[in-house]
Amino acid sequence: MNEKKNKIIVKLIRWILFSICFALLPFLFNFISEISRGANVSMVSLFGDGQLLLVSTTLCAVAVGELFGIASTKSIITHLAGGATIILISVTSFYYANVSVGGEDLRHDIVASLSLWLFCASTFISSCCILIVGIMED
């Protein structure tokens, strides 16, 4: 049992490192670039254009692909996690489409705030999917 627990932890750490951390690298580079130019760095300048929504969509898509790729998908937990992930994919995709059209009335502060909330939700549900996959794998 301890070996299985270690495998699940390693799978989750690998997911966090290679999926989440690497997906956030462009934002880190943007942050460093803005600081080096002496610009005021804010959440709006980093996340106000909606790119974090694309990261959220991708994290969810990869996680739900892993989830539905396992042999046994008869568990209600699997369906709940998968359904929640698909809903988040739909919401983040739709919202990004709305943001990308832009316009003068687009409030970048609201985009940044909502993008961060959706990213946190996506990270949580995607990590749950990866945990489920780790538990159900042999």
Secondary structure, 3 states (H helix, E strand, C coil): CHHHHHHHHHHHHHHHHHHHHHHHHHHHHHHHHHHHCCCCCCHHHHHCCCHHHHHHHHHHHHHHHHHHHCCCCCCHHHHHHHHHHHHHHHHHHHHHHHHHHCCCCCCHHHHHHHHHHHHHHHHHHHHHHHHHHHHHCC
